[in-house]
Amino acid sequence: ADIYSFGIIMNEFLSEEIPFNDIPHDHILAVKICKGLRPKISEDIPKFLVDLIMKCWDAKAENRPSAKELSNENKSESIKTHPQAIYTSRLLNFINLPEPVNSSDLTSFQVNSVSECFDVQLNESDLDEINQEDDNLNDEI
């Protein structure tokens, strides 16, 4: 039951959906689960995780993986890498990067970000006016 529950929790976590949220949780649901009903699995969950969830939900407990097998399977899957991925440091040549600023200098960061992203020219008085309007809205709430 623990491994079955692990599969339920894993699916709930990955799909962000409560199992059987569209039907009553009663004795009829329990009978349907015993007859093979399982929660929906989201289509965007990777196949290796879907397979793992399905193994955890096997009707026969002896066919379900052990906790140790789950741990080993997760480790082996997590260390697979894409053959074209580069995992070593390399020199990158970035041309025309803006001058670095400290994160504590948020005013200039916000002005520059807005200007660059939206091609809007803001000066200090415009920014002060926007901040004042935001403060007024927050006071009303």
The first five atom37 places (N, CA, C, CB, O) and aatype in JSON, in Angstrom:
{
  "aatype": [0, 3, 9, 18, 15, 13, 7, 9, 9, 12, 2, 6, 13, 10, 15, 6, 6, 9, 14, 13, 2, 3, 9, 14, 8, 3, 8, 9, 10, 0, 19, 11, 9, 4, 11, 7, 10, 1, 14, 11, 9, 15, 6, 3, 9, 14, 11, 13, 10, 19, 3, 10, 9, 12, 11, 4, 17, 3, 0, 11, 0, 6, 2, 1, 14, 15, 0, 11, 6, 10, 15, 2, 6, 2, 11, 15, 6, 15, 9, 11, 16, 8, 14, 5, 0, 9, 18, 16, 15, 1, 10, 10, 2, 13, 9, 2, 10, 14, 6, 14, 19, 2, 15, 15, 3, 10, 16, 15, 13, 5, 19, 2, 15, 19, 15, 6, 4, 13, 3, 19, 5, 10, 2, 6, 15, 3, 10, 3, 6, 9, 2, 5, 6, 3, 3, 2, 10, 2, 3, 6, 9],
  "atom_mask": [
    [1, 1, 1, 1, 1],
    [1, 1, 1, 1, 1],
    [1, 1, 1, 1, 1],
    [1, 1, 1, 1, 1],
    [1, 1, 1, 1, 1],
    [1, 1, 1, 1, 1],
    [1, 1, 1, 0, 1],
    [1, 1, 1, 1, 1],
    [1, 1, 1, 1, 1],
    [1, 1, 1, 1, 1],
    [1, 1, 1, 1, 1],
    [1, 1, 1, 1, 1],
    [1, 1, 1, 1, 1],
    [1, 1, 1, 1, 1],
    [1, 1, 1, 1, 1],
    [1, 1, 1, 1, 1],
    [1, 1, 1, 1, 1],
    [1, 1, 1, 1, 1],
    [1, 1, 1, 1, 1],
    [1, 1, 1, 1, 1],
    [1, 1, 1, 1, 1],
    [1, 1, 1, 1, 1],
    [1, 1, 1, 1, 1],
    [1, 1, 1, 1, 1],
    [1, 1, 1, 1, 1],
    [1, 1, 1, 1, 1],
    [1, 1, 1, 1, 1],
    [1, 1, 1, 1, 1],
    [1, 1, 1, 1, 1],
    [1, 1, 1, 1, 1],
    [1, 1, 1, 1, 1],
    [1, 1, 1, 1, 1],
    [1, 1, 1, 1, 1],
    [1, 1, 1, 1, 1],
    [1, 1, 1, 1, 1],
    [1, 1, 1, 0, 1],
    [1, 1, 1, 1, 1],
    [1, 1, 1, 1, 1],
    [1, 1, 1, 1, 1],
    [1, 1, 1, 1, 1],
    [1, 1, 1, 1, 1],
    [1, 1, 1, 1, 1],
    [1, 1, 1, 1, 1],
    [1, 1, 1, 1, 1],
    [1, 1, 1, 1, 1],
    [1, 1, 1, 1, 1],
    [1, 1, 1, 1, 1],
    [1, 1, 1, 1, 1],
    [1, 1, 1, 1, 1],
    [1, 1, 1, 1, 1],
    [1, 1, 1, 1, 1],
    [1, 1, 1, 1, 1],
    [1, 1, 1, 1, 1],
    [1, 1, 1, 1, 1],
    [1, 1, 1, 1, 1],
    [1, 1, 1, 1, 1],
    [1, 1, 1, 1, 1],
    [1, 1, 1, 1, 1],
    [1, 1, 1, 1, 1],
    [1, 1, 1, 1, 1],
    [1, 1, 1, 1, 1],
    [1, 1, 1, 1, 1],
    [1, 1, 1, 1, 1],
    [1, 1, 1, 1, 1],
    [1, 1, 1, 1, 1],
    [1, 1, 1, 1, 1],
    [1, 1, 1, 1, 1],
    [1, 1, 1, 1, 1],
    [1, 1, 1, 1, 1],
    [1, 1, 1, 1, 1],
    [1, 1, 1, 1, 1],
    [1, 1, 1, 1, 1],
    [1, 1, 1, 1, 1],
    [1, 1, 1, 1, 1],
    [1, 1, 1, 1, 1],
    [1, 1, 1, 1, 1],
    [1, 1, 1, 1, 1],
    [1, 1, 1, 1, 1],
    [1, 1, 1, 1, 1],
    [1, 1, 1, 1, 1],
    [1, 1, 1, 1, 1],
    [1, 1, 1, 1, 1],
    [1, 1, 1, 1, 1],
    [1, 1, 1, 1, 1],
    [1, 1, 1, 1, 1],
    [1, 1, 1, 1, 1],
    [1, 1, 1, 1, 1],
    [1, 1, 1, 1, 1],
    [1, 1, 1, 1, 1],
    [1, 1, 1, 1, 1],
    [1, 1, 1, 1, 1],
    [1, 1, 1, 1, 1],
    [1, 1, 1, 1, 1],
    [1, 1, 1, 1, 1],
    [1, 1, 1, 1, 1],
    [1, 1, 1, 1, 1],
    [1, 1, 1, 1, 1],
    [1, 1, 1, 1, 1],
    [1, 1, 1, 1, 1],
    [1, 1, 1, 1, 1],
    [1, 1, 1, 1, 1],
    [1, 1, 1, 1, 1],
    [1, 1, 1, 1, 1],
    [1, 1, 1, 1, 1],
    [1, 1, 1, 1, 1],
    [1, 1, 1, 1, 1],
    [1, 1, 1, 1, 1],
    [1, 1, 1, 1, 1],
    [1, 1, 1, 1, 1],
    [1, 1, 1, 1, 1],
    [1, 1, 1, 1, 1],
    [1, 1, 1, 1, 1],
    [1, 1, 1, 1, 1],
    [1, 1, 1, 1, 1],
    [1, 1, 1, 1, 1],
    [1, 1, 1, 1, 1],
    [1, 1, 1, 1, 1],
    [1, 1, 1, 1, 1],
    [1, 1, 1, 1, 1],
    [1, 1, 1, 1, 1],
    [1, 1, 1, 1, 1],
    [1, 1, 1, 1, 1],
    [1, 1, 1, 1, 1],
    [1, 1, 1, 1, 1],
    [1, 1, 1, 1, 1],
    [1, 1, 1, 1, 1],
    [1, 1, 1, 1, 1],
    [1, 1, 1, 1, 1],
    [1, 1, 1, 1, 1],
    [1, 1, 1, 1, 1],
    [1, 1, 1, 1, 1],
    [1, 1, 1, 1, 1],
    [1, 1, 1, 1, 1],
    [1, 1, 1, 1, 1],
    [1, 1, 1, 1, 1],
    [1, 1, 1, 1, 1],
    [1, 1, 1, 1, 1],
    [1, 1, 1, 1, 1],
    [1, 1, 1, 1, 1],
    [1, 1, 1, 1, 1],
    [1, 1, 1, 1, 1]
  ],
  "atom_positions": [
    [[0.82, -1.2, 0.0], [0.0, 0.0, 0.0], [0.86, 1.26, 0.0], [-0.93, 0.0, 1.21], [0.47, 2.28, -0.57]],
    [[2.04, 1.19, 0.65], [2.9, 2.38, 0.69], [3.39, 2.77, -0.7], [4.09, 2.13, 1.6], [3.43, 3.95, -1.03]],
    [[3.78, 1.78, -1.52], [4.28, 2.07, -2.86], [3.15, 2.56, -3.75], [4.96, 0.82, -3.48], [3.34, 3.47, -4.55]],
    [[1.96, 1.95, -3.61], [0.8, 2.43, -4.35], [0.54, 3.9, -3.99], [-0.46, 1.56, -4.04], [0.31, 4.73, -4.87]],
    [[0.58, 4.21, -2.71], [0.36, 5.59, -2.25], [1.43, 6.53, -2.78], [0.33, 5.65, -0.73], [1.15, 7.67, -3.13]],
    [[2.67, 6.04, -2.84], [3.75, 6.85, -3.4], [3.43, 7.21, -4.85], [5.1, 6.1, -3.32], [3.63, 8.36, -5.27]],
    [[2.93, 6.25, -5.62], [2.53, 6.52, -7.0], [1.42, 7.56, -7.08], [0.0, 0.0, 0.0], [1.43, 8.43, -7.95]],
    [[0.46, 7.46, -6.17], [-0.64, 8.44, -6.12], [-0.09, 9.83, -5.82], [-1.69, 8.03, -5.05], [-0.45, 10.8, -6.5]],
    [[0.77, 9.93, -4.82], [1.33, 11.23, -4.44], [2.21, 11.79, -5.55], [2.15, 11.1, -3.14], [2.16, 12.98, -5.84]],
    [[3.0, 10.92, -6.18], [3.86, 11.37, -7.27], [3.02, 11.93, -8.42], [4.75, 10.21, -7.78], [3.34, 12.99, -8.97]],
    [[1.94, 11.23, -8.76], [1.07, 11.71, -9.83], [0.38, 13.02, -9.44], [0.02, 10.65, -10.18], [0.26, 13.94, -10.25]],
    [[-0.07, 13.1, -8.19], [-0.73, 14.33, -7.73], [0.23, 15.51, -7.78], [-1.28, 14.14, -6.3], [-0.15, 16.6, -8.19]],
    [[1.46, 15.28, -7.36], [2.47, 16.34, -7.36], [2.78, 16.79, -8.79], [3.75, 15.86, -6.66], [2.83, 17.98, -9.08]],
    [[3.0, 15.84, -9.69], [3.39, 16.17, -11.05], [2.25, 16.76, -11.87], [3.93, 14.95, -11.75], [2.47, 17.65, -12.7]],
    [[1.03, 16.27, -11.65], [-0.11, 16.75, -12.44], [-0.77, 17.96, -11.8], [-1.13, 15.64, -12.61], [-1.56, 18.66, -12.44]],
    [[-0.45, 18.22, -10.53], [-1.07, 19.31, -9.77], [-2.58, 19.17, -9.74], [-0.67, 20.67, -10.38], [-3.32, 20.16, -9.8]],
    [[-3.04, 17.92, -9.66], [-4.47, 17.64, -9.63], [-4.75, 16.57, -8.58], [-4.97, 17.19, -11.03], [-4.03, 15.58, -8.48]],
    [[-5.79, 16.78, -7.8], [-6.19, 15.81, -6.78], [-6.78, 14.59, -7.48], [-7.21, 16.44, -5.78], [-7.6, 14.73, -8.38]],
    [[-6.36, 13.38, -7.06], [-6.89, 12.17, -7.7], [-8.4, 12.05, -7.53], [-6.2, 10.93, -7.13], [-8.94, 12.3, -6.45]],
    [[-9.06, 11.67, -8.59], [-10.5, 11.44, -8.58], [-11.27, 12.66, -8.08], [-10.84, 10.22, -7.73], [-12.24, 12.53, -7.34]],
    [[-10.82, 13.84, -8.48], [-11.46, 15.06, -7.99], [-12.83, 15.31, -8.6], [-10.57, 16.25, -8.26], [-13.55, 16.21, -8.17]],
    [[-13.2, 14.52, -9.6], [-14.46, 14.75, -10.29], [-15.54, 13.73, -9.93], [-14.23, 14.74, -11.78], [-16.62, 13.72, -10.54]],
    [[-15.26, 12.88, -8.95], [-16.25, 11.88, -8.54], [-16.26, 11.78, -7.01], [-15.93, 10.48, -9.17], [-15.27, 12.12, -6.35]],
    [[-17.38, 11.3, -6.43], [-17.46, 11.19, -4.97], [-16.44, 10.18, -4.43], [-18.88, 10.77, -4.54], [-16.18, 9.16, -5.06]],
    [[-15.89, 10.48, -3.29], [-14.96, 9.58, -2.61], [-15.77, 8.72, -1.64], [-13.81, 10.37, -1.87], [-15.92, 9.06, -0.47]],
    [[-16.28, 7.62, -2.15], [-17.13, 6.75, -1.35], [-16.79, 5.29, -1.61], [-18.62, 7.01, -1.65], [-15.78, 4.99, -2.24]],
    [[-17.63, 4.37, -1.11], [-17.36, 2.94, -1.28], [-17.39, 2.52, -2.74], [-18.37, 2.12, -0.49], [-16.71, 1.57, -3.12]],
    [[-18.16, 3.2, -3.55], [-18.21, 2.88, -4.99], [-16.85, 3.16, -5.62], [-19.34, 3.7, -5.7], [-16.37, 2.38, -6.44]],
    [[-16.23, 4.28, -5.25], [-14.9, 4.59, -5.75], [-13.9, 3.52, -5.31], [-14.44, 5.99, -5.27], [-13.05, 3.1, -6.1]],
    [[-13.99, 3.09, -4.06], [-13.08, 2.05, -3.56], [-13.2, 0.77, -4.39], [-13.36, 1.76, -2.08], [-12.2, 0.15, -4.72]],
    [[-14.43, 0.38, -4.71], [-14.65, -0.82, -5.52], [-14.07, -0.61, -6.92], [-16.16, -1.16, -5.61], [-13.43, -1.51, -7.47]],
    [[-14.29, 0.57, -7.5], [-13.75, 0.85, -8.84], [-12.23, 0.82, -8.85], [-14.24, 2.22, -9.34], [-11.62, 0.34, -9.82]],
    [[-11.6, 1.31, -7.8], [-10.13, 1.27, -7.7], [-9.67, -0.18, -7.63], [-9.63, 2.07, -6.45], [-8.68, -0.55, -8.28]],
    [[-10.37, -1.01, -6.85], [-10.01, -2.43, -6.77], [-10.17, -3.13, -8.11], [-10.88, -3.13, -5.71], [-9.48, -4.1, -8.4]],
    [[-11.08, -2.63, -8.94], [-11.3, -3.21, -10.27], [-10.42, -2.57, -11.34], [-12.77, -3.06, -10.66], [-10.57, -2.86, -12.52]],
    [[-9.48, -1.7, -10.92], [-8.5, -1.19, -11.89], [-8.57, 0.29, -12.2], [0.0, 0.0, 0.0], [-7.74, 0.79, -12.96]],
    [[-9.53, 1.02, -11.64], [-9.59, 2.46, -11.91], [-8.37, 3.14, -11.3], [-10.89, 3.07, -11.34], [-8.01, 2.89, -10.15]],
    [[-7.74, 3.99, -12.06], [-6.58, 4.75, -11.59], [-6.8, 6.23, -11.93], [-5.25, 4.22, -12.23], [-7.55, 6.54, -12.86]],
    [[-6.15, 7.13, -11.2], [-6.28, 8.56, -11.52], [-5.76, 8.86, -12.93], [-5.51, 9.42, -10.49], [-4.96, 8.12, -13.49]],
    [[-6.24, 9.96, -13.47], [-5.73, 10.42, -14.77], [-4.27, 10.83, -14.6], [-6.58, 11.62, -15.32], [-3.88, 11.36, -13.56]],
    [[-3.48, 10.57, -15.64], [-2.09, 11.0, -15.64], [-1.95, 12.08, -16.7], [-1.11, 9.79, -15.93], [-2.33, 11.89, -17.86]],
    [[-1.43, 13.21, -16.3], [-1.28, 14.34, -17.21], [-0.4, 13.97, -18.39], [-0.69, 15.55, -16.46], [0.59, 13.24, -18.24]],
    [[-0.75, 14.47, -19.56], [-0.01, 14.16, -20.78], [1.38, 14.78, -20.8], [-0.78, 14.63, -21.98], [2.24, 14.34, -21.57]],
    [[1.62, 15.78, -19.98], [2.93, 16.44, -20.02], [3.95, 15.83, -19.04], [2.77, 17.91, -19.7], [5.05, 16.35, -18.9]],
    [[3.59, 14.74, -18.39], [4.52, 14.04, -17.51], [5.43, 13.17, -18.37], [3.76, 13.18, -16.43], [4.93, 12.43, -19.23]],
    [[6.73, 13.23, -18.17], [7.66, 12.42, -18.98], [7.33, 10.93, -18.89], [9.11, 12.66, -18.52], [6.88, 10.43, -17.86]],
    [[7.56, 10.22, -19.99], [7.21, 8.81, -20.09], [7.86, 7.96, -19.0], [7.61, 8.28, -21.45], [7.2, 7.07, -18.45]],
    [[9.13, 8.21, -18.68], [9.77, 7.37, -17.66], [9.08, 7.53, -16.31], [11.25, 7.72, -17.54], [9.07, 6.59, -15.51]],
    [[8.51, 8.72, -16.02], [7.79, 8.9, -14.76], [6.4, 8.26, -14.83], [7.66, 10.39, -14.42], [5.92, 7.7, -13.84]],
    [[5.75, 8.34, -16.0], [4.46, 7.67, -16.18], [4.63, 6.17, -15.95], [3.87, 7.95, -17.6], [3.83, 5.55, -15.25]],
    [[5.68, 5.6, -16.55], [5.94, 4.17, -16.38], [6.16, 3.82, -14.91], [7.16, 3.74, -17.21], [5.68, 2.8, -14.42]],
    [[6.89, 4.67, -14.21], [7.16, 4.45, -12.79], [5.87, 4.52, -11.97], [8.18, 5.48, -12.28], [5.64, 3.69, -11.1]],
    [[5.04, 5.51, -12.26], [3.75, 5.65, -11.56], [2.91, 4.4, -11.8], [2.99, 6.92, -12.04], [2.31, 3.85, -10.87]],
    [[2.85, 3.96, -13.05], [2.04, 2.79, -13.39], [2.56, 1.53, -12.67], [2.04, 2.56, -14.91], [1.76, 0.69, -12.24]],
    [[3.88, 1.39, -12.55], [4.43, 0.25, -11.8], [3.98, 0.31, -10.34], [5.98, 0.25, -11.89], [3.66, -0.72, -9.75]],
    [[3.97, 1.51, -9.77], [3.55, 1.66, -8.37], [2.08, 1.31, -8.18], [3.8, 3.09, -7.89], [1.67, 0.89, -7.1]],
    [[1.28, 1.48, -9.23], [-0.15, 1.23, -9.15], [-0.54, -0.19, -9.54], [-0.87, 2.2, -10.02], [-1.73, -0.48, -9.64]],
    [[0.41, -1.07, -9.76], [0.08, -2.43, -10.17], [-0.88, -3.04, -9.15], [1.37, -3.3, -10.31], [-0.71, -2.87, -7.94]],
    [[-1.89, -3.77, -9.64], [-2.89, -4.36, -8.76], [-2.29, -5.37, -7.79], [-3.98, -5.02, -9.58], [-2.77, -5.55, -6.67]],
    [[-1.22, -6.04, -8.23], [-0.56, -7.03, -7.37], [0.63, -6.36, -6.69], [-0.11, -8.28, -8.18], [1.56, -5.9, -7.36]],
    [[0.6, -6.32, -5.37], [1.65, -5.64, -4.6], [3.04, -6.21, -4.9], [1.37, -5.76, -3.1], [4.02, -5.47, -4.88]],
    [[3.13, -7.51, -5.17], [4.44, -8.11, -5.44], [5.05, -7.64, -6.77], [4.32, -9.63, -5.45], [6.25, -7.79, -7.0]],
    [[4.22, -7.09, -7.65], [4.72, -6.55, -8.93], [5.18, -5.1, -8.81], [3.65, -6.66, -10.0], [5.82, -4.57, -9.71]],
    [[4.84, -4.46, -7.69], [5.24, -3.06, -7.49], [6.72, -3.0, -7.11], [4.37, -2.39, -6.4], [7.23, -3.93, -6.48]],
    [[7.39, -1.93, -7.47], [8.81, -1.8, -7.08], [8.93, -1.59, -5.58], [9.48, -0.64, -7.84], [8.02, -1.08, -4.92]],
    [[10.07, -1.98, -5.05], [10.34, -1.71, -3.63], [10.84, -0.27, -3.51], [11.4, -2.73, -3.05], [11.15, 0.37, -4.5]],
    [[10.9, 0.21, -2.28], [11.42, 1.57, -2.06], [12.87, 1.67, -2.55], [11.34, 1.95, -0.56], [13.27, 2.69, -3.11]],
    [[13.64, 0.61, -2.35], [15.03, 0.6, -2.8], [15.1, 0.66, -4.33], [15.77, -0.65, -2.28], [15.93, 1.38, -4.89]],
    [[14.24, -0.1, -5.0], [14.21, -0.07, -6.47], [13.81, 1.31, -6.98], [13.24, -1.13, -7.01], [14.36, 1.79, -7.97]],
    [[12.86, 1.94, -6.31], [12.45, 3.29, -6.7], [13.62, 4.26, -6.57], [11.27, 3.78, -5.84], [13.85, 5.09, -7.44]],
    [[14.34, 4.14, -5.48], [15.49, 5.01, -5.25], [16.55, 4.81, -6.33], [16.09, 4.76, -3.87], [17.08, 5.78, -6.87]],
    [[16.85, 3.56, -6.65], [17.85, 3.27, -7.68], [17.4, 3.73, -9.06], [18.16, 1.79, -7.72], [18.2, 4.24, -9.84]],
    [[16.11, 3.54, -9.36], [15.6, 3.94, -10.67], [15.64, 5.45, -10.83], [14.16, 3.44, -10.87], [15.99, 5.96, -11.9]],
    [[15.28, 6.17, -9.77], [15.33, 7.63, -9.84], [16.75, 8.13, -10.03], [14.72, 8.25, -8.58], [16.98, 9.07, -10.78]],
    [[17.71, 7.5, -9.35], [19.11, 7.92, -9.49], [19.62, 7.66, -10.89], [19.99, 7.21, -8.47], [20.28, 8.52, -11.48]],
    [[19.34, 6.48, -11.44], [19.86, 6.16, -12.76], [19.23, 7.05, -13.82], [19.59, 4.68, -13.1], [19.89, 7.42, -14.79]],
    [[17.97, 7.42, -13.65], [17.31, 8.29, -14.64], [17.83, 9.71, -14.53], [15.79, 8.27, -14.44], [17.92, 10.41, -15.55]],
    [[18.17, 10.15, -13.33], [18.58, 11.54, -13.16], [19.99, 11.81, -13.66], [18.5, 11.91, -11.71], [20.34, 12.97, -13.89]],
    [[20.8, 10.76, -13.85], [22.16, 11.02, -14.31], [22.32, 10.87, -15.82], [23.13, 10.1, -13.62], [23.41, 11.07, -16.34]],
    [[21.26, 10.53, -16.53], [21.34, 10.46, -17.99], [21.44, 11.87, -18.53], [20.1, 9.72, -18.58], [20.75, 12.78, -18.08]],
    [[22.31, 12.04, -19.51], [22.49, 13.36, -20.1], [22.29, 13.28, -21.6], [23.88, 13.93, -19.77], [22.47, 12.23, -22.22]],
    [[21.92, 14.4, -22.16], [21.75, 14.49, -23.6], [23.12, 14.47, -24.25], [20.96, 15.77, -24.0], [24.03, 15.15, -23.77]],
    [[23.31, 13.7, -25.34], [24.64, 13.59, -25.95], [25.19, 14.9, -26.5], [24.6, 12.58, -27.05], [26.4, 15.05, -26.63]],
    [[24.32, 15.85, -26.82], [24.79, 17.13, -27.36], [24.89, 18.22, -26.29], [23.88, 17.58, -28.46], [25.26, 19.35, -26.6]],
    [[24.56, 17.88, -25.06], [24.66, 18.87, -23.98], [26.12, 19.06, -23.6], [23.82, 18.43, -22.74], [26.9, 18.11, -23.6]],
    [[26.48, 20.29, -23.28], [27.86, 20.61, -22.9], [27.86, 20.95, -21.41], [28.43, 21.8, -23.75], [27.2, 21.89, -20.98]],
    [[28.61, 20.17, -20.64], [28.63, 20.36, -19.19], [29.99, 20.83, -18.69], [28.26, 19.08, -18.51], [30.31, 20.65, -17.52]],
    [[30.77, 21.42, -19.56], [32.07, 21.96, -19.15], [32.07, 23.46, -19.34], [33.23, 21.3, -19.94], [31.34, 23.98, -20.18]],
    [[32.89, 24.14, -18.57], [32.99, 25.59, -18.7], [33.65, 25.93, -20.02], [33.78, 26.2, -17.51], [34.53, 25.21, -20.49]],
    [[33.22, 27.02, -20.61], [33.84, 27.47, -21.85], [33.74, 28.99, -21.9], [33.16, 26.83, -23.09], [32.85, 29.58, -21.28]],
    [[34.63, 29.59, -22.62], [34.64, 31.04, -22.76], [33.54, 31.46, -23.72], [36.03, 31.53, -23.25], [33.47, 30.98, -24.85]],
    [[32.7, 32.35, -23.28], [31.63, 32.87, -24.13], [31.95, 34.31, -24.48], [30.25, 32.76, -23.43], [32.43, 35.07, -23.64]],
    [[31.69, 34.68, -25.71], [31.99, 36.02, -26.17], [30.68, 36.79, -26.32], [32.77, 35.98, -27.51], [29.97, 36.64, -27.32]],
    [[30.37, 37.61, -25.34], [29.17, 38.44, -25.4], [29.59, 39.85, -25.81], [28.42, 38.44, -24.04], [30.43, 40.47, -25.16]],
    [[28.99, 40.34, -26.87], [29.32, 41.67, -27.37], [28.19, 42.62, -26.96], [29.52, 41.67, -28.92], [27.02, 42.25, -26.97]],
    [[28.56, 43.84, -26.6], [27.6, 44.91, -26.3], [26.71, 44.61, -25.09], [26.73, 45.17, -27.5], [25.53, 44.94, -25.11]],
    [[27.26, 44.0, -24.08], [26.49, 43.81, -22.85], [26.44, 45.12, -22.08], [27.1, 42.68, -21.98], [27.39, 45.9, -22.13]],
    [[25.33, 45.38, -21.36], [25.28, 46.61, -20.57], [26.29, 46.56, -19.43], [23.86, 46.82, -20.01], [26.76, 45.49, -19.04]],
    [[26.62, 47.72, -18.92], [27.55, 47.83, -17.8], [26.95, 47.14, -16.58], [27.87, 49.32, -17.48], [25.79, 47.39, -16.26]],
    [[27.69, 46.28, -15.9], [27.16, 45.6, -14.71], [26.78, 46.6, -13.62], [28.18, 44.6, -14.17], [27.46, 47.61, -13.42]],
    [[25.69, 46.31, -12.91], [25.26, 47.13, -11.79], [25.02, 46.22, -10.6], [23.98, 47.96, -12.14], [24.75, 45.03, -10.77]],
    [[25.11, 46.77, -9.41], [24.81, 46.01, -8.2], [23.31, 45.82, -8.07], [25.38, 46.71, -6.96], [22.54, 46.69, -8.48]],
    [[22.9, 44.72, -7.5], [21.48, 44.44, -7.36], [20.79, 45.43, -6.42], [21.27, 43.03, -6.86], [19.57, 45.57, -6.47]],
    [[21.54, 46.11, -5.56], [20.93, 47.09, -4.66], [20.52, 48.36, -5.41], [21.89, 47.43, -3.53], [19.78, 49.17, -4.87]],
    [[21.0, 48.53, -6.63], [20.67, 49.7, -7.44], [19.42, 49.4, -8.26], [21.87, 50.1, -8.36], [19.48, 49.39, -9.49]],
    [[18.29, 49.15, -7.59], [17.08, 48.7, -8.26], [16.43, 49.78, -9.1], [16.11, 48.21, -7.25], [15.79, 49.46, -10.1]],
    [[16.56, 51.03, -8.74], [15.92, 52.1, -9.5], [16.44, 52.14, -10.92], [16.14, 53.45, -8.82], [15.65, 52.14, -11.87]],
    [[17.74, 52.17, -11.09], [18.28, 52.23, -12.44], [18.02, 50.93, -13.18], [19.78, 52.53, -12.41], [17.84, 50.93, -14.39]],
    [[18.0, 49.8, -12.44], [17.72, 48.52, -13.08], [16.31, 48.52, -13.65], [17.9, 47.37, -12.08], [16.1, 48.1, -14.79]],
    [[15.34, 48.99, -12.87], [13.96, 49.01, -13.32], [13.78, 49.95, -14.5], [13.02, 49.41, -12.19], [13.08, 49.61, -15.46]],
    [[14.38, 51.11, -14.46], [14.25, 52.06, -15.56], [14.84, 51.47, -16.82], [14.93, 53.4, -15.21], [14.22, 51.51, -17.88]],
    [[16.05, 50.92, -16.7], [16.7, 50.36, -17.88], [15.94, 49.16, -18.42], [18.13, 49.97, -17.55], [15.83, 49.01, -19.64]],
    [[15.43, 48.32, -17.55], [14.7, 47.14, -18.0], [13.46, 47.54, -18.77], [14.32, 46.26, -16.81], [13.2, 47.01, -19.85]],
    [[12.69, 48.48, -18.23], [11.48, 48.92, -18.91], [11.85, 49.57, -20.23], [10.68, 49.9, -18.04], [11.21, 49.3, -21.26]],
    [[12.85, 50.41, -20.23], [13.25, 51.1, -21.45], [13.69, 50.11, -22.51], [14.37, 52.09, -21.16], [13.3, 50.23, -23.68]],
    [[14.5, 49.14, -22.12], [15.01, 48.18, -23.1], [13.92, 47.25, -23.59], [16.14, 47.38, -22.5], [13.85, 46.96, -24.79]],
    [[13.05, 46.78, -22.7], [12.05, 45.8, -23.09], [10.93, 46.41, -23.92], [11.48, 45.14, -21.87], [10.43, 45.78, -24.86]],
    [[10.53, 47.6, -23.59], [9.39, 48.19, -24.24], [9.73, 49.4, -25.1], [8.38, 48.58, -23.23], [8.85, 50.07, -25.63]],
    [[11.01, 49.67, -25.23], [11.47, 50.82, -26.0], [10.78, 52.1, -25.53], [11.22, 50.59, -27.5], [10.35, 52.92, -26.34]],
    [[10.69, 52.26, -24.23], [10.07, 53.43, -23.62], [11.15, 54.23, -22.93], [8.94, 53.02, -22.61], [12.01, 53.67, -22.26]],
    [[11.12, 55.53, -23.1], [12.09, 56.39, -22.44], [11.46, 56.95, -21.17], [12.57, 57.53, -23.39], [10.5, 57.71, -21.24]],
    [[11.99, 56.57, -20.03], [11.51, 57.08, -18.75], [12.62, 57.86, -18.09], [11.01, 55.93, -17.84], [13.79, 57.46, -18.11]],
    [[12.24, 58.97, -17.5], [13.23, 59.7, -16.71], [12.87, 59.53, -15.24], [13.29, 61.22, -17.12], [11.88, 58.88, -14.9]],
    [[13.67, 60.1, -14.38], [13.49, 59.93, -12.94], [12.12, 60.44, -12.46], [14.59, 60.65, -12.19], [11.51, 59.81, -11.6]],
    [[11.65, 61.55, -13.0], [10.35, 62.1, -12.56], [9.2, 61.19, -13.0], [10.15, 63.52, -13.12], [8.21, 61.05, -12.28]],
    [[9.32, 60.57, -14.2], [8.3, 59.62, -14.64], [8.22, 58.43, -13.69], [8.58, 59.14, -16.07], [7.14, 57.98, -13.31]],
    [[9.39, 57.93, -13.31], [9.44, 56.79, -12.41], [8.87, 57.16, -11.03], [10.88, 56.29, -12.27], [8.15, 56.37, -10.43]],
    [[9.2, 58.34, -10.54], [8.65, 58.8, -9.26], [7.13, 58.87, -9.32], [9.23, 60.17, -8.88], [6.45, 58.49, -8.37]],
    [[6.61, 59.36, -10.43], [5.16, 59.47, -10.6], [4.5, 58.09, -10.6], [4.82, 60.23, -11.9], [3.46, 57.89, -9.97]],
    [[5.11, 57.14, -11.3], [4.58, 55.78, -11.33], [4.6, 55.17, -9.94], [5.39, 54.9, -12.31], [3.63, 54.55, -9.51]],
    [[5.71, 55.33, -9.23], [5.82, 54.8, -7.87], [4.79, 55.43, -6.94], [7.22, 55.03, -7.31], [4.22, 54.74, -6.1]],
    [[4.54, 56.73, -7.09], [3.56, 57.42, -6.27], [2.16, 56.87, -6.54], [3.59, 58.94, -6.54], [1.38, 56.66, -5.61]],
    [[1.84, 56.62, -7.82], [0.54, 56.05, -8.17], [0.38, 54.66, -7.56], [0.36, 55.99, -9.7], [-0.69, 54.32, -7.06]],
    [[1.45, 53.85, -7.61], [1.41, 52.52, -7.0], [1.18, 52.62, -5.5], [2.71, 51.76, -7.29], [0.4, 51.86, -4.93]],
    [[1.86, 53.56, -4.84], [1.7, 53.76, -3.4], [0.27, 54.15, -3.07], [2.67, 54.82, -2.89], [-0.3, 53.66, -2.09]],
    [[-0.32, 55.03, -3.88], [-1.7, 55.46, -3.65], [-2.67, 54.28, -3.79], [-2.09, 56.58, -4.64], [-3.61, 54.15, -3.01]],
    [[-2.43, 53.43, -4.8], [-3.29, 52.26, -4.97], [-3.17, 51.31, -3.78], [-2.94, 51.52, -6.27], [-4.17, 50.78, -3.3]],
    [[-1.96, 51.11, -3.31], [-1.75, 50.23, -2.16], [-2.41, 50.78, -0.9], [-0.26, 50.03, -1.92], [-2.91, 50.02, -0.08]],
    [[-2.4, 52.12, -0.74], [-3.04, 52.74, 0.42], [-4.55, 52.54, 0.39], [-2.72, 54.24, 0.47], [-5.17, 52.38, 1.44]],
    [[-5.14, 52.53, -0.81], [-6.58, 52.36, -0.95], [-7.01, 50.93, -0.62], [-7.02, 52.72, -2.36], [-8.14, 50.7, -0.19]],
    [[-6.12, 50.0, -0.82], [-6.45, 48.58, -0.58], [-6.33, 48.32, 0.87], [-5.54, 47.62, -1.37], [-6.56, 47.2, 1.32]]
  ]
}
